[in-house]
Amino acid sequence: MRALFARRASAAPSRRPRGLAALALGLGLLAPAARAPRAEDAWPTAMERVEPAAASRAGLVVAAPHAGYDLHTEEIARAAAEHLGCTVAVARNFRKKAARRYVNVNRPSEAEVDAGGEVGRERETERAREVFERWCATVAPDGEAVPLYVEVHGFARSVRRGGESVPLEVVELATVDVDRATARRLVEAWSAEEGLPPLRVDVLDGDYEFRGARERFHHHATQARTRGILREPHVERALHFELPAPLRRDPAGRRAAARGIAAVVEALAPAPARRD
């Protein structure tokens, strides 16, 4: 009896609901409090690699490492890969401000997100290193350097023109192992496709004209180049596309972007001739 009493005494005292609360419980209007769902549970992370049915472009991977954050980049990457007949790799929801999660995937770093959605400085963490290693294994399961790796990203940036804020509608392309002469060919291939904003390339455009004023080239992919996937031993050559939000929001723009990316890849590395 003493032991039983001790167990009961150690438990938290129960409080019976009174008044209106008791009546509501009796009528089934109130339920016991359940665990509030965690924000991250609503956006599970995933990585996926899809090989084409007929692999005509071995050694080429088109990737969307920030799918679910850079909106519509997965759709564009898949469509470009379909045009090219190559592998597509996707990482989904590793960046999600609502889940207070901002893992970079294509490099071994992440950043904290505060309650207001502001993203802090990136830093290397054990979790981010594990995600990066998984991504490298998804992109190249054999562990060999990918001959040509293409990343599709998105940005939303506005600039001041005529006293008002307007979206910056250009595509910026950071490159690995692409010289200036080759970059000019890539611009020509992109420009031949209809419905696309101008393409600016890092090795050609330190800055560029947009609506009557100069803008600095912004998306150099510096972190991915120095400590991420855009370097040896992971890739031999790489293209890092940054697509503006207005292009990605428009279904016709997304289709045009996929065609443009495919045209640029063809200009850089033409498909091998088919053998009869």
C-alpha positions in Angstrom: 0.0 0.0 0.0 2.8 2.4 0.8 4.4 1.8 -2.6 1.2 2.2 -4.4 0.5 5.5 -2.5 4.0 6.7 -3.3 3.5 6.1 -7.1 0.2 8.0 -6.9 1.7 10.8 -4.9 4.5 11.3 -7.5 2.1 11.7 -10.3 0.9 15.2 -11.2 -2.4 15.9 -9.6 -5.3 15.8 -12.0 -7.7 18.7 -12.3 -11.3 18.1 -13.3 -12.7 20.6 -15.7 -15.4 22.8 -14.2 -18.2 25.0 -15.4 -18.5 25.5 -19.1 -15.3 23.5 -19.8 -16.9 20.4 -18.1 -20.1 20.9 -20.1 -18.1 21.2 -23.4 -16.1 18.1 -22.7 -19.3 16.2 -21.8 -20.9 17.3 -25.1 -17.8 16.4 -27.1 -17.1 20.0 -28.1 -13.6 19.9 -26.7 -10.9 17.3 -27.4 -7.8 16.7 -25.4 -4.9 18.8 -26.7 -2.9 16.9 -29.3 0.8 17.6 -30.3 0.9 20.5 -32.7 2.3 19.4 -36.0 5.8 20.4 -36.7 6.3 22.8 -39.6 9.0 20.6 -41.1 6.7 17.6 -41.3 4.6 19.3 -43.9 7.6 19.5 -46.3 9.5 16.2 -46.2 12.9 16.3 -47.9 13.7 14.0 -50.8 16.4 13.3 -53.4 15.8 11.7 -56.7 17.8 10.6 -59.8 16.0 9.7 -62.9 17.7 8.0 -65.8 16.2 8.4 -69.3 14.6 5.3 -70.9 17.2 5.4 -73.6 20.4 7.0 -72.3 21.7 8.9 -75.3 23.7 11.4 -73.3 25.9 9.6 -70.9 28.0 11.9 -68.7 25.4 14.7 -68.6 23.3 15.5 -65.5 20.8 18.3 -65.3 20.0 19.1 -61.6 17.6 21.2 -59.5 19.2 21.2 -56.0 16.7 23.7 -54.5 13.4 22.3 -55.7 10.5 23.6 -53.6 12.4 26.8 -52.8 13.5 28.0 -56.2 10.0 27.6 -57.6 9.4 25.6 -60.8 13.1 24.7 -61.2 12.3 21.0 -60.9 9.9 21.3 -63.8 12.3 23.2 -65.9 15.2 20.8 -65.1 13.1 17.8 -66.0 11.9 19.3 -69.2 15.5 20.3 -70.2 16.7 16.7 -69.4 13.9 15.3 -71.5 14.9 17.5 -74.5 18.5 16.3 -74.1 17.8 12.7 -73.3 19.9 12.8 -70.1 19.8 12.1 -66.4 18.0 14.5 -64.1 18.7 14.9 -60.3 16.4 16.7 -57.9 16.7 17.7 -54.2 13.4 18.8 -52.8 12.5 21.0 -49.7 16.0 21.1 -48.1 15.5 24.9 -48.2 12.1 25.8 -46.6 11.8 29.0 -44.5 8.4 27.9 -43.1 10.2 24.8 -41.7 13.1 27.0 -40.4 15.3 24.8 -42.6 17.9 26.2 -45.1 20.4 23.5 -46.2 22.3 24.3 -49.3 22.6 20.8 -50.7 25.2 21.6 -53.4 27.7 22.5 -50.7 28.2 21.3 -47.1 26.6 24.3 -45.4 23.4 25.6 -44.1 22.0 28.8 -42.5 19.6 29.6 -39.6 16.2 31.0 -40.4 14.7 33.3 -37.7 11.0 33.6 -36.8 10.6 36.4 -39.4 12.0 34.3 -42.2 15.4 36.1 -42.4 18.2 33.9 -43.4 21.5 34.2 -41.5 25.1 33.5 -42.6 25.8 30.1 -43.9 28.1 27.8 -42.0 29.3 24.2 -42.3 27.5 21.7 -40.1 27.5 17.9 -39.8 23.9 17.7 -41.1 24.8 19.8 -44.1 27.9 17.6 -44.8 25.7 14.5 -44.7 23.2 16.1 -47.1 26.0 17.2 -49.5 27.4 13.7 -49.5 24.0 12.3 -50.3 23.7 14.8 -53.1 27.1 13.9 -54.6 26.1 10.2 -54.5 22.8 11.1 -56.2 24.4 13.0 -59.0 27.3 10.5 -59.5 26.5 7.1 -57.9 29.8 5.7 -59.4 31.8 8.4 -57.6 33.4 9.6 -60.8 33.5 13.2 -61.9 30.5 14.2 -64.0 31.8 15.3 -67.5 29.1 18.0 -67.7 26.9 19.1 -64.8 24.1 21.6 -65.2 22.3 23.3 -62.3 19.0 25.1 -62.5 18.3 27.8 -59.9 16.0 30.8 -59.5 16.2 34.3 -58.1 13.8 37.2 -57.4 15.5 40.6 -57.5 14.2 44.1 -58.2 16.0 47.2 -59.3 15.1 50.9 -59.4 14.2 52.3 -62.8 12.3 55.6 -63.3 11.5 56.0 -59.6 9.9 52.5 -59.3 10.9 49.0 -58.5 11.0 46.6 -61.5 12.0 42.9 -61.6 15.5 42.2 -63.0 14.7 40.1 -66.0 18.0 38.6 -67.1 19.4 35.0 -66.9 22.8 34.8 -65.3 25.1 31.8 -66.1 28.1 30.9 -63.9 30.5 28.5 -65.6 33.2 26.0 -64.8 35.9 25.4 -67.5 34.2 27.6 -70.2 36.4 30.2 -72.1 35.2 33.4 -73.5 34.9 32.2 -77.1 32.8 29.2 -76.0 30.7 31.5 -73.8 29.8 33.6 -76.9 28.6 30.5 -78.6 26.4 29.7 -75.6 24.9 33.2 -75.8 24.1 32.8 -79.5 22.4 29.4 -78.9 20.3 30.9 -76.1 19.4 34.0 -78.1 18.1 31.8 -81.0 15.3 30.6 -78.8 12.1 32.7 -78.6 10.5 34.1 -75.5 13.6 34.4 -73.3 15.3 37.3 -71.5 19.0 37.9 -72.3 21.7 35.6 -71.1 24.6 37.0 -69.2 27.7 34.9 -68.6 30.3 35.3 -65.9 33.3 35.2 -68.1 31.8 37.8 -70.4 29.8 40.1 -68.2 31.3 41.6 -65.1 28.4 44.0 -65.4 25.7 44.5 -68.0 23.0 46.9 -69.2 19.4 46.5 -68.1 16.8 49.1 -69.0 19.3 51.9 -69.4 21.5 51.3 -66.4 24.4 49.0 -65.5 24.0 46.0 -63.1 26.7 43.9 -61.7 26.8 40.2 -62.4 25.6 38.7 -59.1 25.3 34.9 -59.2 28.9 33.6 -59.4 28.1 30.4 -57.4 31.3 31.2 -55.4 30.5 28.9 -52.4 29.6 25.9 -54.6 32.8 26.5 -56.6 35.2 26.7 -53.6 33.8 24.1 -51.3 30.8 22.4 -53.1 30.0 20.4 -56.1 31.2 22.8 -58.8 34.8 21.7 -58.7 37.0 18.6 -58.9 36.6 15.8 -58.0 32.9 16.1 -58.5 32.6 17.7 -62.0 34.8 18.4 -65.0 32.6 21.1 -66.5 29.6 22.9 -65.2 26.8 25.4 -66.0 24.9 27.2 -63.2 21.8 28.9 -64.5 20.0 31.5 -62.4 16.5 32.2 -63.8 14.4 35.3 -62.9 11.1 34.9 -61.1 8.9 36.3 -64.0 10.3 33.7 -66.4 9.6 30.8 -64.0 6.1 32.0 -63.0 4.9 31.8 -66.7 4.2 28.3 -68.1 5.3 29.4 -71.5 8.4 31.0 -69.9 9.2 27.7 -68.2 8.9 25.8 -71.5 11.1 28.4 -73.2 13.7 28.2 -70.4 13.9 24.4 -70.8 14.5 24.8 -74.5 17.1 27.5 -73.9 19.0 25.4 -71.4 19.0 22.4 -73.8 20.2 24.6 -76.6 23.1 25.9 -74.5 24.1 22.4 -73.5 24.0 21.3 -77.2 26.2 24.2 -78.1 28.7 23.3 -75.4 28.6 19.5 -75.8 26.8 18.3 -79.0 25.1 15.0 -78.8 27.1 12.1 -80.3 26.0 11.1 -83.7 23.7 8.1 -83.8 25.0 4.9 -85.3 22.7 3.0 -87.6 
